[in-house]
Amino acid sequence: MTDKKIDLTQFLSQQYLCESLTINEVQTLLQFTHLVECAKGAMIADIGDVGDALYFVVSGEVALLYEDSGRETEIGRMTAGELVGEMSFFDRKPRMLRVRAVTGDTRLLKLPRALYERLRVEHPYIAVNFLEHAIISLDHLVRRVSADEMSLSRYMFGRGKR
């Protein structure tokens, strides 16, 4: 096993995604993923693309960006331990947001759809863990965006006024 695989196994073993997996199951999961290293500003996924992969942030940060009239607005950031791209991956609809690396040390584990389909059949317990993590990841994102919207609303309209 390479040093990168050992490091990734140790990292994943400490993440919620793999909390209930054995070391062997974490290593199995790694066999279905590819490590992607991104330069600062690199586009990971674009608006309008249908998600053919989902990503697990290993290091660095990625921004979720909305584009309006050629201008990008940051909606949120995802950091180590979080999934990115799961919504379009699972519903197979075009992405509404752009995903871009914010830091130069951004590393992602990419799980392509074809390998996810194999994972579901060959290792359903691992796939269920991925699905649960995707649900939690989406919940965290919705809660963060909702909290940001509430803060902005209070700022613009004053406390208690709606």
N, C-alpha and C positions, 0 to 999 in steps of 0.2 A: 504494500500500500504506500502511495506517495505521501510526502509531507503535507501537501495541500489537502489530500483526502483525510488525513489524520486530523489536521486543523479544522476542517469543515465538520468532521464527525464530532469532534469535541464541542465546537460552536453550536451545532444543531442540537446536540444532546442537552444543552442548557436552555433551549428555546421552548416556548409553549407548544409550538408545532409538534415537537418530538417528545414532549413531556412523558407520555405513556408508552413510548417505543423503546425497545431494547437497542443496544449498540449495534447488533446485527441488522435490525430493522432500519436504523438510521443509515447504515452503510448500504443497505438495499435501496433506500430512497435516493441516495446519492448516485446510484447507478442509472437512475432514470432522469437525472438532471445534468445540466451543463453549467460550468462556471463562466460568467460573462463579466469582464472587467471593462468599465466605462470611463472615458475621459470626462472631465468637467464639461457640461453643456451637451453631451451626447444624447441623442434622442433614442429612447428605449422603445416607445410605442407612440403612434400618432393618431390624431383625431380621424375618425372615419374608418380606420382599420378594424377588421374583425379579429378579436383576440385568438391567435393561434398558439399562444403560450401564456403562462403566468409566471411571475417572478417573486422570489423570496429575497429580501434585502439582507445581505450578509454584512456589508459595511458601507459607510457613506450615507448619503441622503439622495432621494429622488423627489422631484416636485411634480405635483399634479397641476396641470395648467389648462385653463380654458382660453380659447381664442375668440375674440370679438373684433371684427373689423381690422384684422391683422395685428392686434395687440394681445399679448399673452397676460393673463391674470392668474396668479398662483392661488389655487384653491386649498392646497394642503401639501404636507410633506410626509414622506414615509421614511423611516429609519430602520436600522438593524433589527431584525426579528419580525418585520411586517411583510405582508403579501402585497403585491401590486399587479393590477391587470386582471383580477379575478372576476370582475363583473362581466366584462365582454367575453372573457374566456368561457364562463359558464352559460351565459344567455345567448352567446353567438350573435350579438348585435354589434353594430359599429361603435367604436369607442367614442365617448363624448369629451374625453380629456386627453391631453398629450402628457406623456411621461418622459421627463428629462432628468439626467444626472445633474445634481447640484454641486457635488464635490468630486475632486479628481481621484479619490480613493474608493469610488463606488464599485462594489462587487455584488453581483446578483447570481442566484441559482435560478436557471431557466428550466421550466418544465414544459416542454412542447406537448401539444394536444395528443399526438400519436403515442408518446410515451406515457402520458397520463392514462390514456385508454388501456394500454398494456398493464399499467400499475393497478388499475381498478380490477382487472381480471385476475392478474397473478398474485396481487397482494392487497386484497380488499381492506384489511384492517389499516394499512398505511394510508390508503386512499381516503378512508373515512376520517382519519386524523387530519388530512389535508382539507377536506370539506368543512370540518368543524372549525379549523383555523381560518378558512376563507369567510365563514359566517361571522366569526368574532372580529376579523379584520374589517369587514364591511360595517359592522356595528360600531366599531371604534371610529371609523372615518365619518359615518353619519353623525355620531355624537359630537365629534370635533367640529364638523362643519356647522351643525346646529348651534353649538355653544358660541362659535364665532359669529354666526348670524344674529344670535340674541344679543351679544355684546355690541355689535354694530348698531342694531336697532335701538338699544338703550342709549347709545352714544348720540345717535341722530335724533331720536324723538324724546329723549329724557326718560328717566326711570319711571316705570309704572304707566306710562302713556302708550297707548296702542291704537 
